[in-house]
Amino acid sequence: MRIIGLTGGIAAGKSTISHYLREWGAVIIDTDILARELVVPYSAAWQEIVKHFGEDILTPDGYLKRKRLGEIIFKSAGQRRVLNEILHPQIKERTLQLLSFYRQKKVPLVILVAPLLIEAEMMDLVDEIWLVAVPEKLQLKRLQERDNLSEKEALDRIRAQLPLKEKLKYAAQVIDNSGTESETRQKVLTLWKKTIKQV
């Protein structure tokens, strides 16, 4: 089974690209979805997070206030490290379980969508990395519009991740997502067709 890691900075367009790949029949493991599943109320990760960050990060029905938690962790590298130390091992363990399941099912190719693939040291799980890349100015604009953030809030989130130039060192393929949606879709389709021929 071949495993491709799809990564890139926040608001670079990973979700859009994974949506195209799913549409064309790709088997997708999305670590953002796994993370949300791991922090449902009263789960082990949820309990650790609430113990550390306090109950003011919870909605009345017990779910995490993602925006509030984001404000805390993007202002403090120490707090971000605590959250990552709680979540990353559990995300990796769940990813390994899913990969084992797909391997048993004889799935030939899996796309692992992981924003922090490199930062969380999950590169050993994949055979190659596809990096979604956009210039920082465009990334900043998209992030502000998407999440309704101030420039400083958006920059804090961008700077909390590994810089693009560092991520480029690990990339087998770079998907430039600075053009139109149809241009990006065509680039990804070409790459997808080429890839499935090699499996």
C-alpha positions in Angstrom: 0.0 0.0 0.0 1.3 3.4 -0.9 0.7 6.3 1.5 0.9 9.9 0.4 1.0 12.7 3.0 -0.9 15.8 2.0 0.2 18.8 4.0 0.6 22.6 3.9 0.2 25.7 6.0 -3.1 26.8 7.5 -5.6 28.1 4.8 -3.3 26.8 2.0 -6.2 24.8 0.5 -5.6 21.2 1.8 -9.4 20.7 2.4 -10.3 21.7 -1.1 -7.6 19.4 -2.6 -8.6 16.5 -0.4 -12.2 17.0 -1.5 -11.1 16.7 -5.1 -9.2 13.6 -4.4 -12.1 12.0 -2.5 -14.4 12.8 -5.4 -12.0 10.9 -7.7 -12.0 7.9 -5.5 -9.1 8.4 -3.1 -9.2 6.8 0.3 -8.6 9.7 2.7 -7.5 9.8 6.3 -7.9 13.4 7.6 -6.1 14.1 10.9 -8.2 17.2 11.6 -11.3 14.9 11.6 -9.5 12.4 13.8 -8.6 15.2 16.3 -12.2 16.3 16.5 -13.3 12.7 17.1 -10.7 12.3 19.9 -11.9 15.4 21.9 -15.6 14.5 22.2 -16.9 15.2 25.7 -15.5 12.9 28.4 -13.0 11.2 26.1 -9.5 10.6 27.5 -8.0 13.5 25.4 -11.0 15.8 26.4 -10.4 15.1 30.1 -6.6 15.9 29.8 -7.4 19.1 27.9 -10.0 20.3 30.4 -7.8 19.4 33.3 -5.0 21.6 31.9 -7.0 24.5 30.3 -10.0 24.7 32.6 -13.7 24.5 32.1 -14.1 28.0 30.5 -13.0 26.4 27.2 -16.2 24.4 27.2 -19.6 25.1 25.7 -22.7 24.5 28.0 -23.1 21.0 26.5 -19.4 20.1 27.2 -17.8 20.5 23.7 -14.6 22.4 23.3 -14.9 26.0 22.3 -12.4 25.7 19.4 -12.1 29.5 18.9 -11.4 30.1 22.5 -8.8 27.3 22.7 -7.3 28.6 19.5 -6.9 32.1 21.1 -5.0 30.5 24.0 -2.6 28.2 22.1 -1.7 30.7 19.4 -0.7 33.3 21.9 1.6 30.9 23.8 4.1 28.3 22.4 4.0 26.6 25.8 0.3 26.1 25.8 0.4 25.0 22.2 3.0 22.4 23.1 0.8 21.0 25.9 -2.1 20.6 23.6 0.1 18.9 21.0 1.6 16.6 23.5 -1.9 15.5 24.5 -3.3 15.1 20.9 -0.4 14.1 18.6 0.3 10.7 20.1 -3.4 9.8 20.0 -3.8 11.1 16.4 -0.8 9.0 15.4 -2.1 5.9 17.1 -5.5 6.3 15.5 -3.9 6.9 12.1 -1.9 3.7 12.4 -5.0 1.7 13.3 -6.7 3.1 10.1 -3.7 2.4 7.9 -3.6 -1.2 9.3 -7.3 -1.6 8.4 -6.8 -0.3 4.9 -3.8 -2.5 4.4 -5.9 -5.6 5.4 -8.5 -4.4 2.9 -5.8 -4.4 0.2 -6.4 -0.7 -0.5 -3.6 0.3 -2.9 -3.3 4.0 -2.1 -4.2 6.2 0.9 -3.9 9.9 1.2 -3.1 11.1 4.7 -4.2 14.7 5.1 -2.2 16.2 8.0 -1.6 19.9 8.5 1.1 19.1 11.0 2.5 16.1 9.3 6.1 17.4 9.6 5.7 19.2 13.0 4.1 16.1 14.6 6.9 13.9 13.2 4.5 11.7 11.2 6.7 11.6 8.1 7.7 8.0 8.8 4.1 7.0 8.1 4.1 8.1 4.5 6.0 7.2 1.3 6.0 10.7 -0.1 4.7 14.2 0.8 2.6 16.5 -1.4 2.8 20.0 -0.2 0.1 22.6 -0.8 1.8 26.0 -1.2 0.6 29.6 -1.4 2.5 32.9 -0.9 2.1 34.1 2.7 0.3 37.3 1.7 -2.4 35.2 0.0 -2.5 32.7 2.9 -3.0 35.6 5.3 -5.8 37.1 3.3 -7.6 33.7 3.0 -7.2 32.9 6.6 -8.5 36.3 7.8 -11.6 35.9 5.5 -12.2 32.3 6.4 -11.9 32.6 10.2 -12.8 36.2 10.6 -9.5 37.0 12.2 -7.5 40.2 12.7 -4.2 40.4 10.8 -2.3 39.8 14.1 -4.4 36.7 15.0 -4.0 35.3 11.5 -0.2 35.9 11.5 0.1 34.2 14.9 -1.5 31.1 13.5 0.7 31.1 10.4 3.9 31.7 12.4 2.9 28.8 14.8 3.6 26.4 12.0 6.8 25.4 10.3 7.7 28.0 7.6 7.0 27.0 4.0 10.7 27.0 3.0 11.3 24.4 5.7 8.4 22.2 4.5 9.6 22.4 0.9 12.7 20.3 1.9 10.4 17.3 2.6 8.1 17.6 -0.4 8.1 15.2 -3.3 5.4 17.2 -5.1 4.5 20.9 -4.6 0.9 21.9 -5.5 0.8 25.7 -6.1 -2.7 26.8 -5.0 -2.3 30.5 -5.7 -4.3 30.5 -8.9 -7.9 29.9 -9.7 -9.9 27.0 -8.4 -10.1 25.4 -11.8 -6.3 25.8 -12.3 -5.6 24.0 -9.0 -8.2 21.3 -9.8 -6.5 20.6 -13.1 -3.0 20.4 -11.5 -4.2 18.0 -8.8 -6.1 15.9 -11.4 -2.9 15.5 -13.5 -0.9 14.5 -10.4 -3.6 12.1 -9.3 -3.8 10.4 -12.7 -0.1 10.0 -12.9 0.1 8.6 -9.3 -2.6 6.0 -9.7 -0.9 4.7 -12.8 2.2 4.0 -10.7 0.3 2.0 -7.9 
